[in-house]
């Protein structure tokens, strides 16, 4: 095997590796750590330095890294079987998993894919076919929330509408009906003067209701699981998901809940929709899963739906009514066995019964950062939090200031790995995080914000002095 050093790895990385969601010019300047291993809630780089993984390796790690039961599941299954197609064939692990998921979510039909965006694409195609075949819609419309994110494939991007992620591709995206923003911090109806407060009459509910009534042919509403993720960690207002379920149900519109980022405990419940929806006739019609489905170790996703939706694809072989969709590794036995072990850990270790104290403590510590002048908002739910930086009041920093990165890079140097989205510093913690690690995270975050705020003040002071 070819020998290498950190220097040669860095050179090969910069020469050949095109990283996702990464400006490579900036990447070459900041020279991020090269990771060689991971254990517990920490990543370890090539120099042996440890970093608290405060983004769960992009929102997917649930029980920490190198969890013995999950690793053994991968090894054990791989010794017996590596892959078997599920196109017209089944394997033991995939059958056991669909049964578990149907009980866990409350929806009987399960379709596998490999990542969250694919799960959303499946939901789009399924709801489109349902609208055409059962609802007899000639024109099919979808609706989604402003500031939403559902993935990077064309259908998923279309659901997000035009934003910095999708703007260049708008000419190849389809139109989606936008529903009113629920971004309380920047909502024009929020009359609260204090940071972190909301003072409104829930005008977003009224506006959304009018749009749903007005749009003929609206067939499905797509939402995230109670927290908008890549839009900046924006929690839904209380009652909003139940309101949407009621509005869609009485008009015969499907409600699709994207639990890719919020599922498997990230909001404090197994699924985000469980905060407001129940199994007494109020479940979503379709649910998308990903990220944490495998504990965050390997790519696996699923789309679940009601029997009524599934039934439009049933018929004789010659009729061609079946669902023409499927990927090579759909229902891979290694992935399915891993997901089964993940669910088993939730049950055996009573994971969700133990997170309440951690969540309360995390929130109490994070809310204190509202005392910083440059912190405009601290918001979140469960283990998902966003800290939005502002120049003053609600005025954002100039884009070239890179406010989020100014704080993030300070945290890297102190041993915490985070990744901002614009001026919002994102925290997405594994459920396995300990109180002492929350303290470490918040101590580092506090010092990093303070350091950036001091730099901002010095710059303002110099500019003020120069004008005198």
Secondary structure by P-SEA (a helix, b strand, c coil): cccccaaaaaaaaaacccccccaaaaaaaacccccccccccccccccccccccccccccccccccccaaaaaaaaaaaaccccccccccccaaaaaaaaaaaaaccccbbbbbccaaaaaaaaaaaaaaaaaccccccbbbbbbbccccccccaaaaaaaccccccccccccccccccccccccccccccccccccccccccaaaaaaaaaaaccccccbbbbcccccccccccccccaaaaaaaaaaaaacbbbbbccccccccccccccccccccccccccccbbbbccccccccbbbbbccccaaaaaaacccccccccccccccccccaaaaaaaaaaaaaaacccccccaaaaaaaaaaaaaacccccccccccccccbbbbbbbcccccccccccaaaaaaaaaaaaacbbbbbccccbbbbbcccccaaaaaaaaaaaaaaaaaaaaaaaaaaaaaaaaac
